[in-house]
Amino acid sequence: MKQDIKRLYRAFIFIFLISFLIINWNDISWIFNYRVISESISNFFQKDTPIESDAPETIEFEYSEKENSLEIPKIEVLAPLVFVEDVDKVHKTLDTGVVHYPDSVLPGEKGQTIILGHSAPPNWPDIKYDNVFTLLNELEKGDEIFIYFNHQKYNYSVERKIFLEKGEEIPENILTNSDNMLILVSCWPPGKNIRRIAVESTLKLKIE
């Protein structure tokens, strides 16, 4: 008798479960979809994992109404910053201001920004920007140099001065590790085409 009751009970449970599945299939069918289950488990374990962004840091610079120019407060320099596409045009353009060397990066970009300017001997007339870089040798570590380019103000801090022979390139091993570098170059001594003076400075970055 007990065996019969157990069989009836099992049959009832089986029929009940089958009926329940058939009636509620639309609501519970996801249980039997291994893809859904796998995705749910994966999302559960990843929901608190921080997402690392590959987006670069945003670098913001102060806006300025000034035209492209170079300013060095310590030696009272304020001159137009001129851009040329051809290296052969650099020397002729120096009469109109300081000139960006076309093979160097633009201000604010990673790399070396090289700017050239005339220098003149003492008591030379103040014409055609001939004496714009005459006092470069007075700059010391920490002095500020400002470049205004495309209505952005770039603030550089002087690191060092080096002296080069005429035609000698700036040696890589004496440069700083900064990714953003400004190098001002002129004749040395002022007004004489014998050697070169190069003032190296690094860009102060404001990271947001």
C-alpha positions as CSV (number, residue, x, y, z in Angstrom):
1,M,0.0,0.0,0.0
2,K,2.8,2.4,0.9
3,Q,4.6,1.6,-2.4
4,D,1.4,2.6,-4.3
5,I,1.1,5.9,-2.4
6,K,4.8,6.8,-3.1
7,R,4.3,6.1,-6.9
8,L,1.2,8.3,-6.9
9,Y,3.0,11.0,-5.1
10,R,5.9,11.0,-7.5
11,A,3.6,10.9,-10.4
12,F,1.7,13.9,-9.0
13,I,5.0,15.8,-8.5
14,F,6.2,15.0,-12.0
15,I,2.9,16.1,-13.6
16,F,2.9,19.3,-11.4
17,L,6.4,20.2,-12.5
18,I,5.7,19.6,-16.2
19,S,2.5,21.6,-16.0
20,F,4.3,24.4,-14.2
21,L,7.0,24.5,-16.8
22,I,4.5,24.6,-19.7
23,I,2.4,27.3,-18.2
24,N,5.3,29.6,-17.1
25,W,7.7,28.7,-20.0
26,N,8.0,32.3,-21.3
27,D,9.1,33.5,-17.9
28,I,11.6,30.8,-17.0
29,S,13.0,29.6,-20.3
30,W,16.1,31.7,-19.7
31,I,17.2,29.3,-17.0
32,F,17.9,26.7,-19.7
33,N,19.8,29.1,-21.9
34,Y,23.5,28.6,-21.0
35,R,24.5,31.8,-22.9
36,V,22.2,34.0,-20.8
37,I,23.4,32.3,-17.6
38,S,27.0,32.7,-18.5
39,E,26.5,36.4,-19.3
40,S,24.7,37.0,-16.1
41,I,27.5,35.4,-14.0
42,S,30.1,37.4,-15.9
43,N,28.3,40.7,-15.4
44,F,27.9,39.9,-11.7
45,F,31.7,39.6,-11.2
46,Q,32.6,42.5,-13.4
47,K,30.1,45.1,-12.2
48,D,32.4,46.3,-9.4
49,T,35.6,46.1,-11.5
50,P,36.9,49.6,-12.4
51,I,37.0,50.3,-16.1
52,E,40.4,51.5,-17.2
53,S,40.2,54.2,-19.8
54,D,42.8,54.4,-22.7
55,A,41.8,58.0,-23.3
56,P,44.8,60.4,-22.9
57,E,44.9,62.9,-20.1
58,T,43.5,66.3,-21.1
59,I,46.0,69.1,-21.1
60,E,44.5,72.6,-20.8
61,F,46.3,75.9,-21.3
62,E,45.3,79.4,-20.5
63,Y,43.4,81.2,-23.3
64,S,45.0,84.4,-24.6
65,E,43.8,87.1,-27.0
66,K,47.4,87.8,-28.0
67,E,48.7,87.1,-31.5
68,N,51.5,84.5,-32.0
69,S,54.4,85.9,-30.0
70,L,57.2,85.2,-27.5
71,E,57.6,87.0,-24.2
72,I,60.5,86.8,-21.8
73,P,59.8,89.1,-18.8
74,K,63.2,89.0,-17.2
75,I,65.0,90.5,-20.3
76,E,62.0,92.5,-21.5
77,V,61.5,90.6,-24.8
78,L,58.2,90.7,-26.6
79,A,58.4,89.7,-30.3
80,P,56.1,88.3,-32.9
81,L,56.5,84.5,-33.4
82,V,56.7,83.8,-37.1
83,F,56.3,80.4,-38.8
84,V,57.9,79.4,-42.1
85,E,57.5,76.1,-44.0
86,D,61.0,76.1,-45.6
87,V,64.3,76.1,-43.6
88,D,65.8,78.3,-46.3
89,K,63.4,81.1,-45.5
90,V,64.4,81.2,-41.8
91,H,67.2,83.7,-42.0
92,K,65.3,86.3,-44.1
93,T,62.3,86.1,-41.8
94,L,64.4,86.9,-38.6
95,D,64.0,90.6,-39.4
96,T,60.3,90.3,-38.6
97,G,60.5,88.7,-35.2
98,V,61.6,85.3,-33.7
99,V,61.2,82.3,-36.0
100,H,60.0,78.8,-35.3
101,Y,62.4,76.3,-36.8
102,P,60.2,74.3,-39.3
103,D,61.7,70.9,-38.5
104,S,60.8,71.2,-34.8
105,V,57.4,70.6,-33.2
106,L,54.8,73.3,-32.6
107,P,54.4,74.9,-29.1
108,G,52.6,72.6,-26.7
109,E,53.4,69.4,-28.6
110,K,55.6,66.6,-27.4
111,G,59.2,67.1,-28.5
112,Q,61.5,70.0,-29.1
113,T,60.2,73.4,-30.1
114,I,63.1,75.4,-31.5
115,I,62.9,79.2,-31.9
116,L,65.6,81.3,-33.5
117,G,66.3,85.0,-33.0
118,H,69.0,87.6,-33.8
119,S,71.4,89.0,-31.3
120,A,73.4,92.3,-31.6
121,P,76.4,93.8,-30.1
122,P,76.1,96.6,-27.4
123,N,74.6,99.9,-28.4
124,W,73.2,98.4,-31.6
125,P,70.1,100.3,-32.9
126,D,66.8,98.7,-31.9
127,I,65.6,97.9,-35.5
128,K,64.3,94.8,-37.2
129,Y,64.5,92.7,-34.1
130,D,68.2,92.5,-34.5
131,N,68.7,92.5,-30.7
132,V,65.8,90.4,-29.6
133,F,68.0,87.6,-28.2
134,T,71.0,89.7,-27.2
135,L,70.4,89.1,-23.4
136,L,69.7,85.4,-23.6
137,N,72.8,84.7,-21.5
138,E,71.2,86.5,-18.5
139,L,68.5,83.9,-18.2
140,E,68.8,81.5,-15.3
141,K,67.2,78.3,-14.1
142,G,63.5,78.9,-13.2
143,D,63.1,82.1,-15.3
144,E,59.8,82.1,-17.2
145,I,59.3,82.2,-20.9
146,F,55.8,82.6,-22.4
147,I,54.7,81.6,-25.9
148,Y,51.4,82.7,-27.3
149,F,50.2,80.4,-30.1
150,N,46.8,79.9,-31.6
151,H,45.3,81.9,-28.7
152,Q,46.9,79.5,-26.1
153,K,49.4,80.6,-23.5
154,Y,52.3,78.2,-22.9
155,N,54.4,78.8,-19.8
156,Y,58.0,77.4,-19.9
157,S,60.6,77.3,-17.2
158,V,64.3,77.7,-18.0
159,E,66.4,74.7,-17.2
160,R,69.9,75.5,-18.6
161,K,72.1,77.2,-21.1
162,I,74.5,75.5,-23.5
163,F,77.1,76.9,-26.0
164,L,77.7,75.2,-29.3
165,E,80.1,75.6,-32.1
166,K,78.7,77.0,-35.4
167,G,76.9,74.1,-37.2
168,E,76.9,71.9,-34.2
169,E,73.7,70.2,-33.3
170,I,72.2,70.2,-29.8
171,P,73.4,67.0,-28.2
172,E,70.6,64.6,-27.1
173,N,72.4,63.5,-24.0
174,I,72.3,66.9,-22.3
175,L,68.6,67.5,-22.8
176,T,66.1,67.1,-20.0
177,N,63.7,64.2,-19.9
178,S,60.8,66.5,-20.5
179,D,58.4,65.5,-23.3
180,N,57.7,69.2,-24.0
181,M,60.8,71.3,-24.5
182,L,61.5,74.9,-25.8
183,I,65.0,75.8,-27.1
184,L,65.9,79.4,-27.9
185,V,68.9,79.7,-30.2
186,S,71.0,82.7,-31.2
187,C,74.5,83.7,-32.2
188,W,77.2,83.9,-29.6
189,P,78.7,86.3,-28.7
190,P,75.9,88.7,-29.6
191,G,76.2,90.0,-33.1
192,K,79.0,87.6,-34.1
193,N,78.5,84.5,-36.2
194,I,81.1,82.4,-34.3
195,R,79.2,80.1,-31.9
196,R,75.6,79.5,-30.7
197,I,73.9,80.0,-27.4
198,A,70.9,77.7,-26.7
199,V,68.6,78.2,-23.7
200,E,66.5,75.1,-22.9
201,S,63.3,75.3,-20.9
202,T,60.5,72.9,-20.1
203,L,56.7,73.3,-20.5
204,K,54.6,73.6,-17.3
205,L,51.6,71.3,-17.8
206,K,48.2,71.7,-16.2
207,I,46.6,68.3,-16.2
208,E,42.8,68.0,-15.8
